[in-house]
Amino acid sequence: MNKYKICVYAICKNEEQFVDRWMDAVGEADMVVVTDTGSTDNTVEKLRLRGAVVYTETINPWRFDTARNTAMNHIPEDVDICVPNDMDEVFETGWREKLEAAWQPVNTRAAYLFTWNYNADGTPNKQFVMEKIHRRHDFHWVHPVHEILVYTGESTESIVWVPGMVLNHRPDLSKPRSQYLPLLELSAKENPQDDRTAFWLGREYMFYGFYDKCISELKRHLSLPSAKWNEERCASMRFIAKCFQNKGDLKEARVWLYQAIAECPHTREPYLHMARLGYLQNDWPLVHLMTEKALAITEKTGSYLLETDAWGYELYDLAAICCYQLKLYEKAHNYEVMAIKLEPNDIRLKRNLELIDMKYNVKVETAHEQV
């Protein structure tokens, strides 16, 4: 017998392609409540055929927080645990049992593992903690986009970690993100002192190539009293550096990357960005130092700010190239071998290894002749 009444709730629009996969995953819940915000395909009909309770609503002007709060309002009052879940996200089988085993009546929220993307072989790549499962009352969503769940109860929050509970992101990559920028600008206007909003807006400007706006907004982010998380500050500094680099100011880019390294020396990302800059400038001692510093870091932080390139082949490849230029052929060979292990189908890496080994073998033969 189930210990708690659990409701999965979601918002959707034109998600017909995901309905069966999603309903298969959320079927462990006692009920599924969906708020459709204007589908023109068969999403609503398919959801109802699969057993979901579907409401249709018009959200005008569009805001994600308003849509999610509207969806939450449709959840019955006697539900114990609410599980918000987008239709491009898929729980691994057995999630309900794990959630019920961990949850206690005193808990207000549950934390679990979220897989953002995957390696070529399908194994998880970028994963971080998510804390969106919540009890029925004392919660609401805020911010027009990149909305967050806010607790409004009088007691202290009690968040429980759910071992083994995993939610996997399986997105529709064809969906545009054009609505994000105006909503982020609105969010920043409504919440000018919110550091996370400033960071996301600055990052969005970078995605669009609005480099001056990005630099200005991320400098504002860094100036906010609440902007204290070193990984996010480091990311702002990296993005500012990237904008200066794209504007052709490599000197200023280097200054900001040194600041990023000082801000968060235990993450690979700032070293990778500096190594890339050193490569552009043929500064091989700098590339050598940065790649060795980065590769000495062997544990991921578990943050959503992790850049998957920092944990792929690129650092080894850059290390091999700079060692080749510095005539450190044995080290170059070893680094390129590691790069190929991580990216075995890359022809350029294999050709680089052949070039390195030509020099390496000549050096070895010369040393033997001298003996």
Sequence and secondary structure as in RCSB ss.txt:
>XXXX:A:sequence
MNKYKICVYAICKNEEQFVDRWMDAVGEADMVVVTDTGSTDNTVEKLRLRGAVVYTETINPWRFDTARNTAMNHI
PEDVDICVPNDMDEVFETGWREKLEAAWQPVNTRAAYLFTWNYNADGTPNKQFVMEKIHRRHDFHWVHPVHEILV
YTGESTESIVWVPGMVLNHRPDLSKPRSQYLPLLELSAKENPQDDRTAFWLGREYMFYGFYDKCISELKRHLSLP
SAKWNEERCASMRFIAKCFQNKGDLKEARVWLYQAIAECPHTREPYLHMARLGYLQNDWPLVHLMTEKALAITEK
TGSYLLETDAWGYELYDLAAICCYQLKLYEKAHNYEVMAIKLEPNDIRLKRNLELIDMKYNVKVETAHEQV
>XXXX:A:secstr
  SS EEEEEEESS GGGHHHHHHHHTTSSEEEEEES   SSHHHHHHHTT EEEE   SS  HHHHHHHHHHTS
 TT SEEEE  TTEEE TTHHHHHHHH  TT  EEEEEEE  B TTS B SEEEEEEEEESSSEEEESSSS EEE
E  SS   EEEEEEEEEEE   TTS  TTHHHHHHHHHHH TT HHHHHHHHHHHHHHT HHHHHHHHHHHHHST
T   HHHHHHHHHHHHHHHHHTT HHHHHHHHHHHHHH TTSSHHHHHHHHHHHHTT HHHHHHHHHHHHT  S 
   TT  GGGGSSHHHHHHHHHHHHTT HHHHHHHHHHHHHHSTT HHHHHHHHHHHHHHHHHHHHHHHH 
